[in-house]
Amino acid sequence: MAEEIRVTDNVDAARFEIFVDGALAGFADYRLRKDKIVITHTEIDESYGGRGLGSKLAKAALDASRDTGLAVAPACPFVADYIRRHPEYLDLVADDYREAVEAGPGS
């Protein structure tokens, strides 16, 4: 039987959460600003590692940002790297983060 994977926006905790079969497997913290969402940290429990859950979480957070019209400030290196690997999300990146995302780590 396939696992049930679900991502929710826990507004009270200011984080997107990913669940596997009802158990919390990870989260992406964020801060809301006037016209953007700053994604500050992404974490997947090590017992769920290597299953692509971080990517599913990043995708869900970015899709939610697109749906709400918020620009994204990917302060989290994982999310910035996800955007580099999935350039269809580059248009969401806030202007003040775009150069760093496009240039990659160490720039």
MODELLER restraints for C-alpha pairs under 7 A, 6 or more apart:
rsr = mdl.restraints
at = mdl.atoms
rsr.add(forms.Gaussian(group=physical.xy_distance, feature=features.Distance(at['CA:3:A'], at['CA:20:A']), mean=6.51, stdev=0.5))
rsr.add(forms.Gaussian(group=physical.xy_distance, feature=features.Distance(at['CA:3:A'], at['CA:21:A']), mean=5.88, stdev=0.5))
rsr.add(forms.Gaussian(group=physical.xy_distance, feature=features.Distance(at['CA:4:A'], at['CA:20:A']), mean=5.63, stdev=0.5))
rsr.add(forms.Gaussian(group=physical.xy_distance, feature=features.Distance(at['CA:4:A'], at['CA:21:A']), mean=4.89, stdev=0.5))
rsr.add(forms.Gaussian(group=physical.xy_distance, feature=features.Distance(at['CA:5:A'], at['CA:19:A']), mean=5.61, stdev=0.5))
rsr.add(forms.Gaussian(group=physical.xy_distance, feature=features.Distance(at['CA:5:A'], at['CA:20:A']), mean=4.67, stdev=0.5))
rsr.add(forms.Gaussian(group=physical.xy_distance, feature=features.Distance(at['CA:5:A'], at['CA:21:A']), mean=6.41, stdev=0.5))
rsr.add(forms.Gaussian(group=physical.xy_distance, feature=features.Distance(at['CA:6:A'], at['CA:18:A']), mean=5.65, stdev=0.5))
rsr.add(forms.Gaussian(group=physical.xy_distance, feature=features.Distance(at['CA:6:A'], at['CA:19:A']), mean=5.18, stdev=0.5))
rsr.add(forms.Gaussian(group=physical.xy_distance, feature=features.Distance(at['CA:6:A'], at['CA:20:A']), mean=6.66, stdev=0.5))
rsr.add(forms.Gaussian(group=physical.xy_distance, feature=features.Distance(at['CA:7:A'], at['CA:16:A']), mean=6.73, stdev=0.5))
rsr.add(forms.Gaussian(group=physical.xy_distance, feature=features.Distance(at['CA:7:A'], at['CA:17:A']), mean=5.48, stdev=0.5))
rsr.add(forms.Gaussian(group=physical.xy_distance, feature=features.Distance(at['CA:7:A'], at['CA:18:A']), mean=4.35, stdev=0.5))
rsr.add(forms.Gaussian(group=physical.xy_distance, feature=features.Distance(at['CA:7:A'], at['CA:19:A']), mean=6.30, stdev=0.5))
rsr.add(forms.Gaussian(group=physical.xy_distance, feature=features.Distance(at['CA:7:A'], at['CA:57:A']), mean=6.66, stdev=0.5))
rsr.add(forms.Gaussian(group=physical.xy_distance, feature=features.Distance(at['CA:7:A'], at['CA:60:A']), mean=6.83, stdev=0.5))
rsr.add(forms.Gaussian(group=physical.xy_distance, feature=features.Distance(at['CA:8:A'], at['CA:16:A']), mean=5.59, stdev=0.5))
rsr.add(forms.Gaussian(group=physical.xy_distance, feature=features.Distance(at['CA:8:A'], at['CA:17:A']), mean=5.35, stdev=0.5))
rsr.add(forms.Gaussian(group=physical.xy_distance, feature=features.Distance(at['CA:8:A'], at['CA:18:A']), mean=6.58, stdev=0.5))
rsr.add(forms.Gaussian(group=physical.xy_distance, feature=features.Distance(at['CA:9:A'], at['CA:15:A']), mean=6.10, stdev=0.5))
rsr.add(forms.Gaussian(group=physical.xy_distance, feature=features.Distance(at['CA:9:A'], at['CA:16:A']), mean=4.37, stdev=0.5))
rsr.add(forms.Gaussian(group=physical.xy_distance, feature=features.Distance(at['CA:9:A'], at['CA:17:A']), mean=6.34, stdev=0.5))
rsr.add(forms.Gaussian(group=physical.xy_distance, feature=features.Distance(at['CA:10:A'], at['CA:16:A']), mean=5.76, stdev=0.5))
rsr.add(forms.Gaussian(group=physical.xy_distance, feature=features.Distance(at['CA:10:A'], at['CA:17:A']), mean=6.77, stdev=0.5))
rsr.add(forms.Gaussian(group=physical.xy_distance, feature=features.Distance(at['CA:14:A'], at['CA:29:A']), mean=6.05, stdev=0.5))
rsr.add(forms.Gaussian(group=physical.xy_distance, feature=features.Distance(at['CA:14:A'], at['CA:30:A']), mean=5.61, stdev=0.5))
rsr.add(forms.Gaussian(group=physical.xy_distance, feature=features.Distance(at['CA:14:A'], at['CA:31:A']), mean=6.59, stdev=0.5))
rsr.add(forms.Gaussian(group=physical.xy_distance, feature=features.Distance(at['CA:15:A'], at['CA:27:A']), mean=6.28, stdev=0.5))
rsr.add(forms.Gaussian(group=physical.xy_distance, feature=features.Distance(at['CA:15:A'], at['CA:28:A']), mean=5.25, stdev=0.5))
rsr.add(forms.Gaussian(group=physical.xy_distance, feature=features.Distance(at['CA:15:A'], at['CA:29:A']), mean=4.21, stdev=0.5))
rsr.add(forms.Gaussian(group=physical.xy_distance, feature=features.Distance(at['CA:15:A'], at['CA:30:A']), mean=5.53, stdev=0.5))
rsr.add(forms.Gaussian(group=physical.xy_distance, feature=features.Distance(at['CA:16:A'], at['CA:27:A']), mean=5.39, stdev=0.5))
rsr.add(forms.Gaussian(group=physical.xy_distance, feature=features.Distance(at['CA:16:A'], at['CA:28:A']), mean=5.09, stdev=0.5))
rsr.add(forms.Gaussian(group=physical.xy_distance, feature=features.Distance(at['CA:16:A'], at['CA:29:A']), mean=6.56, stdev=0.5))
rsr.add(forms.Gaussian(group=physical.xy_distance, feature=features.Distance(at['CA:16:A'], at['CA:61:A']), mean=6.65, stdev=0.5))
rsr.add(forms.Gaussian(group=physical.xy_distance, feature=features.Distance(at['CA:17:A'], at['CA:26:A']), mean=5.85, stdev=0.5))
rsr.add(forms.Gaussian(group=physical.xy_distance, feature=features.Distance(at['CA:17:A'], at['CA:27:A']), mean=4.26, stdev=0.5))
rsr.add(forms.Gaussian(group=physical.xy_distance, feature=features.Distance(at['CA:17:A'], at['CA:28:A']), mean=6.53, stdev=0.5))
rsr.add(forms.Gaussian(group=physical.xy_distance, feature=features.Distance(at['CA:18:A'], at['CA:24:A']), mean=6.05, stdev=0.5))
rsr.add(forms.Gaussian(group=physical.xy_distance, feature=features.Distance(at['CA:18:A'], at['CA:25:A']), mean=5.68, stdev=0.5))
rsr.add(forms.Gaussian(group=physical.xy_distance, feature=features.Distance(at['CA:18:A'], at['CA:26:A']), mean=5.34, stdev=0.5))
rsr.add(forms.Gaussian(group=physical.xy_distance, feature=features.Distance(at['CA:18:A'], at['CA:27:A']), mean=6.01, stdev=0.5))
rsr.add(forms.Gaussian(group=physical.xy_distance, feature=features.Distance(at['CA:18:A'], at['CA:57:A']), mean=6.31, stdev=0.5))
rsr.add(forms.Gaussian(group=physical.xy_distance, feature=features.Distance(at['CA:19:A'], at['CA:25:A']), mean=5.26, stdev=0.5))
rsr.add(forms.Gaussian(group=physical.xy_distance, feature=features.Distance(at['CA:25:A'], at['CA:44:A']), mean=5.86, stdev=0.5))
rsr.add(forms.Gaussian(group=physical.xy_distance, feature=features.Distance(at['CA:25:A'], at['CA:45:A']), mean=5.50, stdev=0.5))
rsr.add(forms.Gaussian(group=physical.xy_distance, feature=features.Distance(at['CA:25:A'], at['CA:48:A']), mean=6.40, stdev=0.5))
rsr.add(forms.Gaussian(group=physical.xy_distance, feature=features.Distance(at['CA:26:A'], at['CA:43:A']), mean=5.38, stdev=0.5))
rsr.add(forms.Gaussian(group=physical.xy_distance, feature=features.Distance(at['CA:26:A'], at['CA:44:A']), mean=4.07, stdev=0.5))
rsr.add(forms.Gaussian(group=physical.xy_distance, feature=features.Distance(at['CA:26:A'], at['CA:45:A']), mean=5.68, stdev=0.5))
rsr.add(forms.Gaussian(group=physical.xy_distance, feature=features.Distance(at['CA:27:A'], at['CA:42:A']), mean=5.76, stdev=0.5))
rsr.add(forms.Gaussian(group=physical.xy_distance, feature=features.Distance(at['CA:27:A'], at['CA:43:A']), mean=5.51, stdev=0.5))
rsr.add(forms.Gaussian(group=physical.xy_distance, feature=features.Distance(at['CA:27:A'], at['CA:44:A']), mean=6.58, stdev=0.5))
rsr.add(forms.Gaussian(group=physical.xy_distance, feature=features.Distance(at['CA:28:A'], at['CA:39:A']), mean=6.87, stdev=0.5))
rsr.add(forms.Gaussian(group=physical.xy_distance, feature=features.Distance(at['CA:28:A'], at['CA:41:A']), mean=5.54, stdev=0.5))
rsr.add(forms.Gaussian(group=physical.xy_distance, feature=features.Distance(at['CA:28:A'], at['CA:42:A']), mean=4.15, stdev=0.5))
rsr.add(forms.Gaussian(group=physical.xy_distance, feature=features.Distance(at['CA:28:A'], at['CA:43:A']), mean=6.40, stdev=0.5))
rsr.add(forms.Gaussian(group=physical.xy_distance, feature=features.Distance(at['CA:29:A'], at['CA:39:A']), mean=5.93, stdev=0.5))
rsr.add(forms.Gaussian(group=physical.xy_distance, feature=features.Distance(at['CA:29:A'], at['CA:40:A']), mean=5.61, stdev=0.5))
rsr.add(forms.Gaussian(group=physical.xy_distance, feature=features.Distance(at['CA:29:A'], at['CA:41:A']), mean=5.24, stdev=0.5))
rsr.add(forms.Gaussian(group=physical.xy_distance, feature=features.Distance(at['CA:29:A'], at['CA:42:A']), mean=6.38, stdev=0.5))
rsr.add(forms.Gaussian(group=physical.xy_distance, feature=features.Distance(at['CA:30:A'], at['CA:37:A']), mean=6.51, stdev=0.5))
rsr.add(forms.Gaussian(group=physical.xy_distance, feature=features.Distance(at['CA:30:A'], at['CA:38:A']), mean=5.35, stdev=0.5))
rsr.add(forms.Gaussian(group=physical.xy_distance, feature=features.Distance(at['CA:30:A'], at['CA:39:A']), mean=4.29, stdev=0.5))
rsr.add(forms.Gaussian(group=physical.xy_distance, feature=features.Distance(at['CA:30:A'], at['CA:40:A']), mean=5.42, stdev=0.5))
rsr.add(forms.Gaussian(group=physical.xy_distance, feature=features.Distance(at['CA:31:A'], at['CA:37:A']), mean=5.83, stdev=0.5))
rsr.add(forms.Gaussian(group=physical.xy_distance, feature=features.Distance(at['CA:31:A'], at['CA:38:A']), mean=5.09, stdev=0.5))
rsr.add(forms.Gaussian(group=physical.xy_distance, feature=features.Distance(at['CA:31:A'], at['CA:39:A']), mean=6.57, stdev=0.5))
rsr.add(forms.Gaussian(group=physical.xy_distance, feature=features.Distance(at['CA:32:A'], at['CA:38:A']), mean=6.27, stdev=0.5))
rsr.add(forms.Gaussian(group=physical.xy_distance, feature=features.Distance(at['CA:35:A'], at['CA:70:A']), mean=5.59, stdev=0.5))
rsr.add(forms.Gaussian(group=physical.xy_distance, feature=features.Distance(at['CA:35:A'], at['CA:71:A']), mean=6.41, stdev=0.5))
rsr.add(forms.Gaussian(group=physical.xy_distance, feature=features.Distance(at['CA:36:A'], at['CA:70:A']), mean=4.69, stdev=0.5))
rsr.add(forms.Gaussian(group=physical.xy_distance, feature=features.Distance(at['CA:36:A'], at['CA:71:A']), mean=4.42, stdev=0.5))
rsr.add(forms.Gaussian(group=physical.xy_distance, feature=features.Distance(at['CA:36:A'], at['CA:72:A']), mean=5.55, stdev=0.5))
rsr.add(forms.Gaussian(group=physical.xy_distance, feature=features.Distance(at['CA:36:A'], at['CA:73:A']), mean=6.83, stdev=0.5))
rsr.add(forms.Gaussian(group=physical.xy_distance, feature=features.Distance(at['CA:37:A'], at['CA:70:A']), mean=6.26, stdev=0.5))
rsr.add(forms.Gaussian(group=physical.xy_distance, feature=features.Distance(at['CA:37:A'], at['CA:71:A']), mean=6.29, stdev=0.5))
rsr.add(forms.Gaussian(group=physical.xy_distance, feature=features.Distance(at['CA:37:A'], at['CA:72:A']), mean=5.12, stdev=0.5))
rsr.add(forms.Gaussian(group=physical.xy_distance, feature=features.Distance(at['CA:37:A'], at['CA:73:A']), mean=6.04, stdev=0.5))
rsr.add(forms.Gaussian(group=physical.xy_distance, feature=features.Distance(at['CA:38:A'], at['CA:72:A']), mean=6.02, stdev=0.5))
rsr.add(forms.Gaussian(group=physical.xy_distance, feature=features.Distance(at['CA:38:A'], at['CA:73:A']), mean=4.50, stdev=0.5))
rsr.add(forms.Gaussian(group=physical.xy_distance, feature=features.Distance(at['CA:38:A'], at['CA:74:A']), mean=5.97, stdev=0.5))
rsr.add(forms.Gaussian(group=physical.xy_distance, feature=features.Distance(at['CA:38:A'], at['CA:75:A']), mean=6.45, stdev=0.5))
rsr.add(forms.Gaussian(group=physical.xy_distance, feature=features.Distance(at['CA:39:A'], at['CA:73:A']), mean=6.21, stdev=0.5))
rsr.add(forms.Gaussian(group=physical.xy_distance, feature=features.Distance(at['CA:39:A'], at['CA:74:A']), mean=5.13, stdev=0.5))
rsr.add(forms.Gaussian(group=physical.xy_distance, feature=features.Distance(at['CA:39:A'], at['CA:75:A']), mean=5.70, stdev=0.5))
rsr.add(forms.Gaussian(group=physical.xy_distance, feature=features.Distance(at['CA:39:A'], at['CA:76:A']), mean=5.94, stdev=0.5))
rsr.add(forms.Gaussian(group=physical.xy_distance, feature=features.Distance(at['CA:40:A'], at['CA:74:A']), mean=6.84, stdev=0.5))
rsr.add(forms.Gaussian(group=physical.xy_distance, feature=features.Distance(at['CA:40:A'], at['CA:75:A']), mean=4.98, stdev=0.5))
rsr.add(forms.Gaussian(group=physical.xy_distance, feature=features.Distance(at['CA:40:A'], at['CA:76:A']), mean=4.79, stdev=0.5))
rsr.add(forms.Gaussian(group=physical.xy_distance, feature=features.Distance(at['CA:41:A'], at['CA:76:A']), mean=4.94, stdev=0.5))
rsr.add(forms.Gaussian(group=physical.xy_distance, feature=features.Distance(at['CA:42:A'], at['CA:76:A']), mean=6.69, stdev=0.5))
rsr.add(forms.Gaussian(group=physical.xy_distance, feature=features.Distance(at['CA:42:A'], at['CA:78:A']), mean=6.93, stdev=0.5))
rsr.add(forms.Gaussian(group=physical.xy_distance, feature=features.Distance(at['CA:44:A'], at['CA:54:A']), mean=6.36, stdev=0.5))
rsr.add(forms.Gaussian(group=physical.xy_distance, feature=features.Distance(at['CA:58:A'], at['CA:79:A']), mean=6.02, stdev=0.5))
rsr.add(forms.Gaussian(group=physical.xy_distance, feature=features.Distance(at['CA:65:A'], at['CA:71:A']), mean=6.90, stdev=0.5))
rsr.add(forms.Gaussian(group=physical.xy_distance, feature=features.Distance(at['CA:66:A'], at['CA:92:A']), mean=6.92, stdev=0.5))
rsr.add(forms.Gaussian(group=physical.xy_distance, feature=features.Distance(at['CA:71:A'], at['CA:92:A']), mean=5.07, stdev=0.5))
rsr.add(forms.Gaussian(group=physical.xy_distance, feature=features.Distance(at['CA:71:A'], at['CA:93:A']), mean=5.67, stdev=0.5))
rsr.add(forms.Gaussian(group=physical.xy_distance, feature=features.Distance(at['CA:71:A'], at['CA:94:A']), mean=5.17, stdev=0.5))
rsr.add(forms.Gaussian(group=physical.xy_distance, feature=features.Distance(at['CA:72:A'], at['CA:92:A']), mean=5.57, stdev=0.5))
rsr.add(forms.Gaussian(group=physical.xy_distance, feature=features.Distance(at['CA:72:A'], at['CA:93:A']), mean=4.69, stdev=0.5))
rsr.add(forms.Gaussian(group=physical.xy_distance, feature=features.Distance(at['CA:72:A'], at['CA:94:A']), mean=5.41, stdev=0.5))
rsr.add(forms.Gaussian(group=physical.xy_distance, feature=features.Distance(at['CA:73:A'], at['CA:93:A']), mean=5.95, stdev=0.5))
rsr.add(forms.Gaussian(group=physical.xy_distance, feature=features.Distance(at['CA:73:A'], at['CA:94:A']), mean=5.56, stdev=0.5))
rsr.add(forms.Gaussian(group=physical.xy_distance, feature=features.Distance(at['CA:73:A'], at['CA:97:A']), mean=6.00, stdev=0.5))
rsr.add(forms.Gaussian(group=physical.xy_distance, feature=features.Distance(at['CA:74:A'], at['CA:80:A']), mean=5.30, stdev=0.5))
rsr.add(forms.Gaussian(group=physical.xy_distance, feature=features.Distance(at['CA:80:A'], at['CA:101:A']), mean=5.65, stdev=0.5))
rsr.add(forms.Gaussian(group=physical.xy_distance, feature=features.Distance(at['CA:83:A'], at['CA:89:A']), mean=5.76, stdev=0.5))
rsr.add(forms.Gaussian(group=physical.xy_distance, feature=features.Distance(at['CA:83:A'], at['CA:90:A']), mean=6.15, stdev=0.5))
rsr.add(forms.Gaussian(group=physical.xy_distance, feature=features.Distance(at['CA:84:A'], at['CA:101:A']), mean=6.60, stdev=0.5))
rsr.add(forms.Gaussian(group=physical.xy_distance, feature=features.Distance(at['CA:84:A'], at['CA:102:A']), mean=6.51, stdev=0.5))
rsr.add(forms.Gaussian(group=physical.xy_distance, feature=features.Distance(at['CA:100:A'], at['CA:107:A']), mean=6.66, stdev=0.5))
